Amino acid sequence: MQTQSVRPNVLIAGTGAVALVAHRHYAPVREAVPDLSIFTLAQGGLLKGVTETCCDILSRLTSQYGEQPLNLIGDSQGGLVAAWLTAHHPTRFPRTVTLGAPWGGTKLAPSWFPILAALPCMAPGSAFLCELQAAIQAALQGAGKPEIHSIYAAGDWFLPGDGLVWPSRSSCLPGAYNYLVVREDLQAELLPRLPTGIKVLTGKANHFSLLRQASVLQLLASLFVPTATPTKVLVA
């Protein structure tokens, strides 16, 4: 893992987080990473396909920052957008952290409103997710290998998911640094059952409260703030 960076830090908000709500919702992250800029998805990330949303965010980032390298934090659907940017432009976005991103899709997506173009993209096996996974793996094995961290809530790893991403394990990204937020009283039982290498953070989180967990905020600070203390984690 690389050391902390002095590159500009950008957070890409999740589905439905319009500007006013986003700045309130992400206030704990801005305290942990004080120089953080927040970009919301056009129309809340609902009315366009996710690839179109990714291109829109890329255009806006280029307009504000030019071609300089950036660190990205992506929340939920914003994590998919951040990872798409990283996979297609690994030297420009060399460090990305995602929170509750449904890499393998969420089984809840098909039951949502089909007129919202983004939601079918987040269903298990969607063309978008298959293409994204392939692009990420190619980037992780390429010369300009980026650094991707995936943080997600346990809910219960082997039972229904974190409140929105179901099952929770669909947020585990092969080749990335994976962190599972687990209640302390469940850790002894859960650790031996997790895939090797997954790091465990202590917290009582679901999809919507990840960014209010002290362990998650400390991890974000340790990755993006040069003076921050490294985070203590358990390793499966």
ChimeraX commands (.cxc) that place a marker at each C-alpha (Angstrom):
marker #1 position 0.00,0.00,0.00 radius 0.5
marker #1 position 1.21,3.47,-0.84 radius 0.5
marker #1 position 1.75,6.18,1.75 radius 0.5
marker #1 position -0.60,9.16,2.16 radius 0.5
marker #1 position -0.81,11.49,-0.79 radius 0.5
marker #1 position -0.92,15.24,-1.32 radius 0.5
marker #1 position -3.04,14.93,-4.47 radius 0.5
marker #1 position -6.45,16.70,-4.38 radius 0.5
marker #1 position -9.16,14.55,-2.79 radius 0.5
marker #1 position -12.59,14.23,-4.41 radius 0.5
marker #1 position -15.70,12.43,-3.13 radius 0.5
marker #1 position -18.28,11.23,-5.66 radius 0.5
marker #1 position -21.67,11.06,-3.95 radius 0.5
marker #1 position -24.09,8.15,-4.05 radius 0.5
marker #1 position -27.45,7.73,-5.73 radius 0.5
marker #1 position -29.97,10.48,-5.03 radius 0.5
marker #1 position -27.56,12.71,-3.06 radius 0.5
marker #1 position -28.29,16.18,-4.42 radius 0.5
marker #1 position -25.92,18.99,-3.49 radius 0.5
marker #1 position -27.59,20.30,-0.31 radius 0.5
marker #1 position -28.21,16.83,1.14 radius 0.5
marker #1 position -24.76,15.60,0.11 radius 0.5
marker #1 position -22.87,18.31,1.98 radius 0.5
marker #1 position -24.80,17.50,5.16 radius 0.5
marker #1 position -24.57,13.70,4.72 radius 0.5
marker #1 position -20.83,13.76,4.04 radius 0.5
marker #1 position -19.94,16.23,6.82 radius 0.5
marker #1 position -18.16,13.50,8.90 radius 0.5
marker #1 position -15.96,12.64,5.92 radius 0.5
marker #1 position -15.07,16.29,5.38 radius 0.5
marker #1 position -13.96,16.46,9.00 radius 0.5
marker #1 position -11.75,13.40,8.51 radius 0.5
marker #1 position -10.42,14.63,5.14 radius 0.5
marker #1 position -10.63,18.44,5.47 radius 0.5
marker #1 position -9.71,19.40,1.88 radius 0.5
marker #1 position -12.36,17.13,0.33 radius 0.5
marker #1 position -14.38,18.32,-2.68 radius 0.5
marker #1 position -17.80,16.72,-3.29 radius 0.5
marker #1 position -19.26,15.96,-6.72 radius 0.5
marker #1 position -22.88,14.80,-6.95 radius 0.5
marker #1 position -24.24,12.69,-9.79 radius 0.5
marker #1 position -26.35,14.44,-12.43 radius 0.5
marker #1 position -30.08,13.96,-11.67 radius 0.5
marker #1 position -29.03,12.06,-8.57 radius 0.5
marker #1 position -27.50,9.33,-10.72 radius 0.5
marker #1 position -30.93,7.87,-11.48 radius 0.5
marker #1 position -32.11,8.97,-14.92 radius 0.5
marker #1 position -29.00,8.11,-16.94 radius 0.5
marker #1 position -27.17,4.85,-17.45 radius 0.5
marker #1 position -24.13,4.54,-15.19 radius 0.5
marker #1 position -21.63,4.74,-18.08 radius 0.5
marker #1 position -23.14,8.06,-19.17 radius 0.5
marker #1 position -22.94,9.28,-15.56 radius 0.5
marker #1 position -19.25,8.26,-15.44 radius 0.5
marker #1 position -18.50,10.30,-18.58 radius 0.5
marker #1 position -20.33,13.29,-17.12 radius 0.5
marker #1 position -18.28,13.17,-13.89 radius 0.5
marker #1 position -15.05,12.79,-15.88 radius 0.5
marker #1 position -15.91,15.90,-17.89 radius 0.5
marker #1 position -16.66,17.90,-14.73 radius 0.5
marker #1 position -13.47,16.76,-13.00 radius 0.5
marker #1 position -11.44,17.72,-16.07 radius 0.5
marker #1 position -13.11,21.14,-16.18 radius 0.5
marker #1 position -12.18,21.84,-12.54 radius 0.5
marker #1 position -8.81,20.09,-12.19 radius 0.5
marker #1 position -7.47,19.66,-15.69 radius 0.5
marker #1 position -5.42,16.50,-16.16 radius 0.5
marker #1 position -3.71,16.46,-12.74 radius 0.5
marker #1 position -3.89,13.19,-10.73 radius 0.5
marker #1 position -6.68,12.98,-8.14 radius 0.5
marker #1 position -7.59,10.72,-5.23 radius 0.5
marker #1 position -11.19,9.51,-5.33 radius 0.5
marker #1 position -13.68,8.42,-2.67 radius 0.5
marker #1 position -16.89,6.96,-4.08 radius 0.5
marker #1 position -20.04,6.26,-2.06 radius 0.5
marker #1 position -22.38,3.47,-3.23 radius 0.5
marker #1 position -23.12,4.14,-6.93 radius 0.5
marker #1 position -20.48,6.86,-6.70 radius 0.5
marker #1 position -18.03,4.04,-5.92 radius 0.5
marker #1 position -18.86,2.39,-9.24 radius 0.5
marker #1 position -18.28,5.72,-10.98 radius 0.5
marker #1 position -14.96,6.24,-9.17 radius 0.5
marker #1 position -13.82,2.73,-10.06 radius 0.5
marker #1 position -14.82,3.23,-13.71 radius 0.5
marker #1 position -12.67,6.36,-13.81 radius 0.5
marker #1 position -9.78,4.51,-12.16 radius 0.5
marker #1 position -10.06,1.50,-14.47 radius 0.5
marker #1 position -10.04,3.64,-17.62 radius 0.5
marker #1 position -7.56,6.29,-16.41 radius 0.5
marker #1 position -5.36,4.54,-13.79 radius 0.5
marker #1 position -2.51,7.06,-13.83 radius 0.5
marker #1 position -4.89,9.98,-13.44 radius 0.5
marker #1 position -6.82,8.37,-10.57 radius 0.5
marker #1 position -4.14,6.27,-8.84 radius 0.5
marker #1 position -5.90,5.85,-5.47 radius 0.5
marker #1 position -9.60,5.15,-5.05 radius 0.5
marker #1 position -11.67,4.21,-2.01 radius 0.5
marker #1 position -15.22,2.94,-2.44 radius 0.5
marker #1 position -17.91,2.63,0.23 radius 0.5
marker #1 position -20.64,0.02,-0.22 radius 0.5
marker #1 position -20.11,-0.23,-3.98 radius 0.5
marker #1 position -22.11,-3.20,-5.38 radius 0.5
marker #1 position -19.38,-4.77,-7.53 radius 0.5
marker #1 position -21.39,-7.95,-7.98 radius 0.5
marker #1 position -24.68,-6.08,-8.11 radius 0.5
marker #1 position -27.50,-5.98,-5.61 radius 0.5
marker #1 position -30.46,-8.33,-5.90 radius 0.5
marker #1 position -32.69,-5.46,-4.78 radius 0.5
marker #1 position -32.03,-3.48,-7.97 radius 0.5
marker #1 position -34.47,-5.34,-10.28 radius 0.5
marker #1 position -37.30,-4.70,-7.80 radius 0.5
marker #1 position -36.79,-0.93,-7.94 radius 0.5
marker #1 position -38.34,1.40,-10.50 radius 0.5
marker #1 position -37.40,0.13,-13.99 radius 0.5
marker #1 position -37.87,3.60,-15.54 radius 0.5
marker #1 position -34.75,4.78,-13.67 radius 0.5
marker #1 position -31.99,3.94,-16.13 radius 0.5
marker #1 position -29.19,3.54,-13.56 radius 0.5
marker #1 position -30.82,0.75,-11.55 radius 0.5
marker #1 position -30.69,-2.11,-14.09 radius 0.5
marker #1 position -26.96,-1.36,-14.40 radius 0.5
marker #1 position -26.59,-2.36,-10.73 radius 0.5
marker #1 position -28.41,-5.68,-11.02 radius 0.5
marker #1 position -26.27,-8.85,-10.72 radius 0.5
marker #1 position -24.79,-9.84,-14.07 radius 0.5
marker #1 position -25.56,-6.53,-15.80 radius 0.5
marker #1 position -23.48,-5.65,-18.85 radius 0.5
marker #1 position -22.17,-2.56,-17.08 radius 0.5
marker #1 position -20.91,-4.48,-14.04 radius 0.5
marker #1 position -19.34,-7.23,-16.15 radius 0.5
marker #1 position -17.50,-4.67,-18.28 radius 0.5
marker #1 position -16.45,-2.71,-15.18 radius 0.5
marker #1 position -15.08,-5.81,-13.43 radius 0.5
marker #1 position -13.06,-6.72,-16.54 radius 0.5
marker #1 position -11.70,-3.17,-16.86 radius 0.5
marker #1 position -10.73,-3.05,-13.17 radius 0.5
marker #1 position -8.88,-6.37,-13.33 radius 0.5
marker #1 position -7.03,-5.26,-16.48 radius 0.5
marker #1 position -6.01,-2.01,-14.76 radius 0.5
marker #1 position -4.88,-3.82,-11.60 radius 0.5
marker #1 position -2.63,-6.05,-13.68 radius 0.5
marker #1 position -1.32,-3.26,-15.92 radius 0.5
marker #1 position 1.82,-1.17,-15.73 radius 0.5
marker #1 position 0.12,1.82,-14.07 radius 0.5
marker #1 position -1.54,-0.34,-11.42 radius 0.5
marker #1 position -3.91,1.82,-9.33 radius 0.5
marker #1 position -4.69,1.30,-5.66 radius 0.5
marker #1 position -8.33,0.46,-4.90 radius 0.5
marker #1 position -9.81,0.07,-1.41 radius 0.5
marker #1 position -13.34,-1.33,-0.99 radius 0.5
marker #1 position -15.09,-0.72,2.35 radius 0.5
marker #1 position -18.48,-2.24,3.09 radius 0.5
marker #1 position -20.79,-3.21,5.94 radius 0.5
marker #1 position -21.32,-6.79,7.02 radius 0.5
marker #1 position -25.01,-6.63,7.82 radius 0.5
marker #1 position -24.31,-10.27,8.40 radius 0.5
marker #1 position -21.84,-11.63,5.85 radius 0.5
marker #1 position -23.82,-14.85,5.34 radius 0.5
marker #1 position -27.33,-13.45,5.73 radius 0.5
marker #1 position -29.24,-10.66,3.92 radius 0.5
marker #1 position -27.06,-7.67,3.31 radius 0.5
marker #1 position -26.22,-4.25,4.57 radius 0.5
marker #1 position -29.64,-2.66,3.98 radius 0.5
marker #1 position -29.25,-1.90,0.28 radius 0.5
marker #1 position -26.48,-4.04,-1.21 radius 0.5
marker #1 position -27.62,-7.66,-1.00 radius 0.5
marker #1 position -25.78,-9.89,-0.39 radius 0.5
marker #1 position -23.05,-7.92,1.41 radius 0.5
marker #1 position -20.30,-10.03,-0.14 radius 0.5
marker #1 position -21.07,-8.55,-3.55 radius 0.5
marker #1 position -19.08,-5.51,-2.35 radius 0.5
marker #1 position -15.90,-7.63,-2.14 radius 0.5
marker #1 position -13.64,-6.69,-5.06 radius 0.5
marker #1 position -10.95,-9.19,-6.15 radius 0.5
marker #1 position -7.50,-7.62,-6.33 radius 0.5
marker #1 position -8.44,-4.66,-4.13 radius 0.5
marker #1 position -7.83,-3.95,-0.44 radius 0.5
marker #1 position -11.13,-5.12,1.07 radius 0.5
marker #1 position -12.43,-3.94,4.46 radius 0.5
marker #1 position -15.53,-5.35,6.12 radius 0.5
marker #1 position -17.14,-3.36,8.95 radius 0.5
marker #1 position -18.28,-5.84,11.60 radius 0.5
marker #1 position -19.72,-5.52,15.10 radius 0.5
marker #1 position -17.13,-6.43,17.71 radius 0.5
marker #1 position -19.30,-9.19,19.19 radius 0.5
marker #1 position -19.49,-10.96,15.79 radius 0.5
marker #1 position -15.82,-10.77,14.86 radius 0.5
marker #1 position -14.59,-13.95,16.57 radius 0.5
marker #1 position -17.29,-15.99,14.81 radius 0.5
marker #1 position -16.99,-14.28,11.44 radius 0.5
marker #1 position -13.22,-13.95,10.96 radius 0.5
marker #1 position -12.49,-17.65,10.34 radius 0.5
marker #1 position -15.25,-17.76,7.69 radius 0.5
marker #1 position -14.06,-14.81,5.62 radius 0.5
marker #1 position -11.93,-15.12,2.47 radius 0.5
marker #1 position -8.22,-14.76,3.21 radius 0.5
marker #1 position -6.91,-11.21,3.24 radius 0.5
marker #1 position -10.12,-9.32,4.02 radius 0.5
marker #1 position -9.45,-6.69,6.67 radius 0.5
marker #1 position -12.02,-6.17,9.42 radius 0.5
marker #1 position -12.94,-2.80,10.90 radius 0.5
marker #1 position -14.95,-2.52,14.08 radius 0.5
marker #1 position -18.33,-0.85,13.82 radius 0.5
marker #1 position -22.09,-1.33,13.77 radius 0.5
marker #1 position -22.84,-0.19,10.26 radius 0.5
marker #1 position -25.24,-0.64,7.41 radius 0.5
marker #1 position -25.08,0.83,3.91 radius 0.5
marker #1 position -26.26,4.25,5.03 radius 0.5
marker #1 position -24.15,4.59,8.18 radius 0.5
marker #1 position -20.73,3.52,6.88 radius 0.5
marker #1 position -19.55,7.12,6.79 radius 0.5
marker #1 position -20.42,7.63,10.44 radius 0.5
marker #1 position -18.23,4.80,11.72 radius 0.5
marker #1 position -15.13,6.01,13.57 radius 0.5
marker #1 position -13.05,3.14,12.15 radius 0.5
marker #1 position -14.02,4.03,8.57 radius 0.5
marker #1 position -13.31,7.73,9.06 radius 0.5
marker #1 position -9.94,6.91,10.62 radius 0.5
marker #1 position -9.09,4.69,7.65 radius 0.5
marker #1 position -10.01,7.45,5.18 radius 0.5
marker #1 position -7.88,9.92,7.12 radius 0.5
marker #1 position -4.94,7.50,7.18 radius 0.5
marker #1 position -5.13,7.16,3.39 radius 0.5
marker #1 position -5.61,10.80,2.49 radius 0.5
marker #1 position -4.24,12.99,5.31 radius 0.5
marker #1 position -0.42,12.89,5.63 radius 0.5
marker #1 position -0.43,13.52,9.39 radius 0.5
marker #1 position -3.09,10.93,10.28 radius 0.5
marker #1 position -2.48,7.85,12.43 radius 0.5
marker #1 position -2.59,4.46,10.61 radius 0.5
marker #1 position -5.77,2.43,11.19 radius 0.5
marker #1 position -5.75,-0.76,13.23 radius 0.5
marker #1 position -7.43,-3.66,11.41 radius 0.5
marker #1 position -7.93,-7.40,11.87 radius 0.5
marker #1 position -7.03,-9.64,8.92 radius 0.5
marker #1 position -8.95,-12.76,7.95 radius 0.5
marker link #1:1,2 radius 0.2
marker link #1:2,3 radius 0.2
marker link #1:3,4 radius 0.2
marker link #1:4,5 radius 0.2
marker link #1:5,6 radius 0.2
marker link #1:6,7 radius 0.2
marker link #1:7,8 radius 0.2
marker link #1:8,9 radius 0.2
marker link #1:9,10 radius 0.2
marker link #1:10,11 radius 0.2
marker link #1:11,12 radius 0.2
marker link #1:12,13 radius 0.2
marker link #1:13,14 radius 0.2
marker link #1:14,15 radius 0.2
marker link #1:15,16 radius 0.2
marker link #1:16,17 radius 0.2
marker link #1:17,18 radius 0.2
marker link #1:18,19 radius 0.2
marker link #1:19,20 radius 0.2
marker link #1:20,21 radius 0.2
marker link #1:21,22 radius 0.2
marker link #1:22,23 radius 0.2
marker link #1:23,24 radius 0.2
marker link #1:24,25 radius 0.2
marker link #1:25,26 radius 0.2
marker link #1:26,27 radius 0.2
marker link #1:27,28 radius 0.2
marker link #1:28,29 radius 0.2
marker link #1:29,30 radius 0.2
marker link #1:30,31 radius 0.2
marker link #1:31,32 radius 0.2
marker link #1:32,33 radius 0.2
marker link #1:33,34 radius 0.2
marker link #1:34,35 radius 0.2
marker link #1:35,36 radius 0.2
marker link #1:36,37 radius 0.2
marker link #1:37,38 radius 0.2
marker link #1:38,39 radius 0.2
marker link #1:39,40 radius 0.2
marker link #1:40,41 radius 0.2
marker link #1:41,42 radius 0.2
marker link #1:42,43 radius 0.2
marker link #1:43,44 radius 0.2
marker link #1:44,45 radius 0.2
marker link #1:45,46 radius 0.2
marker link #1:46,47 radius 0.2
marker link #1:47,48 radius 0.2
marker link #1:48,49 radius 0.2
marker link #1:49,50 radius 0.2
marker link #1:50,51 radius 0.2
marker link #1:51,52 radius 0.2
marker link #1:52,53 radius 0.2
marker link #1:53,54 radius 0.2
marker link #1:54,55 radius 0.2
marker link #1:55,56 radius 0.2
marker link #1:56,57 radius 0.2
marker link #1:57,58 radius 0.2
marker link #1:58,59 radius 0.2
marker link #1:59,60 radius 0.2
marker link #1:60,61 radius 0.2
marker link #1:61,62 radius 0.2
marker link #1:62,63 radius 0.2
marker link #1:63,64 radius 0.2
marker link #1:64,65 radius 0.2
marker link #1:65,66 radius 0.2
marker link #1:66,67 radius 0.2
marker link #1:67,68 radius 0.2
marker link #1:68,69 radius 0.2
marker link #1:69,70 radius 0.2
marker link #1:70,71 radius 0.2
marker link #1:71,72 radius 0.2
marker link #1:72,73 radius 0.2
marker link #1:73,74 radius 0.2
marker link #1:74,75 radius 0.2
marker link #1:75,76 radius 0.2
marker link #1:76,77 radius 0.2
marker link #1:77,78 radius 0.2
marker link #1:78,79 radius 0.2
marker link #1:79,80 radius 0.2
marker link #1:80,81 radius 0.2
marker link #1:81,82 radius 0.2
marker link #1:82,83 radius 0.2
marker link #1:83,84 radius 0.2
marker link #1:84,85 radius 0.2
marker link #1:85,86 radius 0.2
marker link #1:86,87 radius 0.2
marker link #1:87,88 radius 0.2
marker link #1:88,89 radius 0.2
marker link #1:89,90 radius 0.2
marker link #1:90,91 radius 0.2
marker link #1:91,92 radius 0.2
marker link #1:92,93 radius 0.2
marker link #1:93,94 radius 0.2
marker link #1:94,95 radius 0.2
marker link #1:95,96 radius 0.2
marker link #1:96,97 radius 0.2
marker link #1:97,98 radius 0.2
marker link #1:98,99 radius 0.2
marker link #1:99,100 radius 0.2
marker link #1:100,101 radius 0.2
marker link #1:101,102 radius 0.2
marker link #1:102,103 radius 0.2
marker link #1:103,104 radius 0.2
marker link #1:104,105 radius 0.2
marker link #1:105,106 radius 0.2
marker link #1:106,107 radius 0.2
marker link #1:107,108 radius 0.2
marker link #1:108,109 radius 0.2
marker link #1:109,110 radius 0.2
marker link #1:110,111 radius 0.2
marker link #1:111,112 radius 0.2
marker link #1:112,113 radius 0.2
marker link #1:113,114 radius 0.2
marker link #1:114,115 radius 0.2
marker link #1:115,116 radius 0.2
marker link #1:116,117 radius 0.2
marker link #1:117,118 radius 0.2
marker link #1:118,119 radius 0.2
marker link #1:119,120 radius 0.2
marker link #1:120,121 radius 0.2
marker link #1:121,122 radius 0.2
marker link #1:122,123 radius 0.2
marker link #1:123,124 radius 0.2
marker link #1:124,125 radius 0.2
marker link #1:125,126 radius 0.2
marker link #1:126,127 radius 0.2
marker link #1:127,128 radius 0.2
marker link #1:128,129 radius 0.2
marker link #1:129,130 radius 0.2
marker link #1:130,131 radius 0.2
marker link #1:131,132 radius 0.2
marker link #1:132,133 radius 0.2
marker link #1:133,134 radius 0.2
marker link #1:134,135 radius 0.2
marker link #1:135,136 radius 0.2
marker link #1:136,137 radius 0.2
marker link #1:137,138 radius 0.2
marker link #1:138,139 radius 0.2
marker link #1:139,140 radius 0.2
marker link #1:140,141 radius 0.2
marker link #1:141,142 radius 0.2
marker link #1:142,143 radius 0.2
marker link #1:143,144 radius 0.2
marker link #1:144,145 radius 0.2
marker link #1:145,146 radius 0.2
marker link #1:146,147 radius 0.2
marker link #1:147,148 radius 0.2
marker link #1:148,149 radius 0.2
marker link #1:149,150 radius 0.2
marker link #1:150,151 radius 0.2
marker link #1:151,152 radius 0.2
marker link #1:152,153 radius 0.2
marker link #1:153,154 radius 0.2
marker link #1:154,155 radius 0.2
marker link #1:155,156 radius 0.2
marker link #1:156,157 radius 0.2
marker link #1:157,158 radius 0.2
marker link #1:158,159 radius 0.2
marker link #1:159,160 radius 0.2
marker link #1:160,161 radius 0.2
marker link #1:161,162 radius 0.2
marker link #1:162,163 radius 0.2
marker link #1:163,164 radius 0.2
marker link #1:164,165 radius 0.2
marker link #1:165,166 radius 0.2
marker link #1:166,167 radius 0.2
marker link #1:167,168 radius 0.2
marker link #1:168,169 radius 0.2
marker link #1:169,170 radius 0.2
marker link #1:170,171 radius 0.2
marker link #1:171,172 radius 0.2
marker link #1:172,173 radius 0.2
marker link #1:173,174 radius 0.2
marker link #1:174,175 radius 0.2
marker link #1:175,176 radius 0.2
marker link #1:176,177 radius 0.2
marker link #1:177,178 radius 0.2
marker link #1:178,179 radius 0.2
marker link #1:179,180 radius 0.2
marker link #1:180,181 radius 0.2
marker link #1:181,182 radius 0.2
marker link #1:182,183 radius 0.2
marker link #1:183,184 radius 0.2
marker link #1:184,185 radius 0.2
marker link #1:185,186 radius 0.2
marker link #1:186,187 radius 0.2
marker link #1:187,188 radius 0.2
marker link #1:188,189 radius 0.2
marker link #1:189,190 radius 0.2
marker link #1:190,191 radius 0.2
marker link #1:191,192 radius 0.2
marker link #1:192,193 radius 0.2
marker link #1:193,194 radius 0.2
marker link #1:194,195 radius 0.2
marker link #1:195,196 radius 0.2
marker link #1:196,197 radius 0.2
marker link #1:197,198 radius 0.2
marker link #1:198,199 radius 0.2
marker link #1:199,200 radius 0.2
marker link #1:200,201 radius 0.2
marker link #1:201,202 radius 0.2
marker link #1:202,203 radius 0.2
marker link #1:203,204 radius 0.2
marker link #1:204,205 radius 0.2
marker link #1:205,206 radius 0.2
marker link #1:206,207 radius 0.2
marker link #1:207,208 radius 0.2
marker link #1:208,209 radius 0.2
marker link #1:209,210 radius 0.2
marker link #1:210,211 radius 0.2
marker link #1:211,212 radius 0.2
marker link #1:212,213 radius 0.2
marker link #1:213,214 radius 0.2
marker link #1:214,215 radius 0.2
marker link #1:215,216 radius 0.2
marker link #1:216,217 radius 0.2
marker link #1:217,218 radius 0.2
marker link #1:218,219 radius 0.2
marker link #1:219,220 radius 0.2
marker link #1:220,221 radius 0.2
marker link #1:221,222 radius 0.2
marker link #1:222,223 radius 0.2
marker link #1:223,224 radius 0.2
marker link #1:224,225 radius 0.2
marker link #1:225,226 radius 0.2
marker link #1:226,227 radius 0.2
marker link #1:227,228 radius 0.2
marker link #1:228,229 radius 0.2
marker link #1:229,230 radius 0.2
marker link #1:230,231 radius 0.2
marker link #1:231,232 radius 0.2
marker link #1:232,233 radius 0.2
marker link #1:233,234 radius 0.2
marker link #1:234,235 radius 0.2
marker link #1:235,236 radius 0.2
view
